[in-house]
Structures are given as C-alpha cells and as structure tokens.
Amino acid sequence: MQSVKYKSKKKLHPTDKELANFIDNKLTSQKRKRLLSHLIYCDSCINIIIETIINSKKK
C-alpha cells in the first residue's frame, strides 16, 4: 500500500489505515508530522479521528 503524500491545502487525504495508526500512535515521527500538517486544514479527517476515538470509548 502506497502512502498518500499530504498536501496541506489540497484534497489528498491519509488512508483509513494511516488515520488508525495515527490514533494508535504507530506512525513514524516523519509520517506523524506530515499527517498533523494535513489536519491543520482538514476538518473532515479531524472529524473521522474524533468519531473513531469516541466510538472506541463506547465499547
């Protein structure tokens, strides 16, 4: 699986697996920084992360 290169203001998003690895703190520091740079501009991905965390707490 090829990783998405995040462009801060473009519509390229990390994969579900990359978001899951971000939540589980399993990304390398470089990938984490790149994903954080994407999250600055992407409410959609932030909402996915928040919903995932909330749903995991309900289980």
C-alpha positions as a printed NumPy array, in Angstrom:
array([[  0.   ,   0.   ,   0.   ],
       [  1.461,   3.322,  -1.036],
       [  1.223,   6.143,   1.441],
       [ -0.557,   9.347,   0.488],
       [  1.604,  12.444,   0.358],
       [ -0.371,  15.062,   2.24 ],
       [ -0.722,  18.432,   0.617],
       [ -1.872,  20.833,   3.277],
       [ -4.499,  22.673,   1.229],
       [ -5.294,  20.038,  -1.389],
       [ -7.892,  17.301,  -1.267],
       [ -5.485,  14.412,  -0.717],
       [ -6.254,  12.54 ,   2.472],
       [ -4.48 ,   9.885,   4.509],
       [ -5.787,   6.353,   4.217],
       [ -8.001,   4.806,   6.896],
       [ -5.04 ,   2.699,   7.962],
       [ -2.849,   5.779,   8.345],
       [ -5.514,   7.515,  10.444],
       [ -5.835,   4.392,  12.604],
       [ -2.067,   4.244,  13.042],
       [ -2.096,   7.935,  13.982],
       [ -4.732,   7.296,  16.65 ],
       [ -2.773,   4.282,  17.945],
       [  0.482,   6.298,  17.902],
       [  2.099,   3.858,  15.454],
       [  3.343,   6.322,  12.823],
       [  6.965,   7.279,  12.4  ],
       [  7.704,  10.823,  13.516],
       [  8.017,  11.946,   9.876],
       [  4.638,  10.466,   8.886],
       [  3.037,  11.849,  12.035],
       [  4.316,  15.371,  11.259],
       [  3.026,  15.11 ,   7.702],
       [ -0.383,  13.944,   8.912],
       [ -0.534,  16.729,  11.503],
       [  0.233,  19.242,   8.748],
       [ -2.735,  17.848,   6.832],
       [ -5.03 ,  18.021,   9.864],
       [ -4.417,  21.747,  10.228],
       [ -6.507,  22.275,   7.102],
       [ -8.792,  19.237,   7.034],
       [-11.89 ,  19.225,   9.215],
       [-13.052,  16.038,   7.522],
       [-10.076,  13.998,   8.727],
       [-10.22 ,  15.591,  12.18 ],
       [-13.868,  14.555,  12.443],
       [-13.019,  10.98 ,  11.435],
       [-10.375,  10.834,  14.162],
       [-12.723,  12.284,  16.789],
       [-15.581,   9.93 ,  15.862],
       [-13.238,   6.941,  15.913],
       [-11.93 ,   7.823,  19.374],
       [-15.426,   8.461,  20.754],
       [-16.754,   5.2  ,  19.288],
       [-13.822,   3.238,  20.691],
       [-14.575,   4.588,  24.185],
       [-18.182,   3.362,  23.949],
       [-17.099,  -0.269,  23.514]])
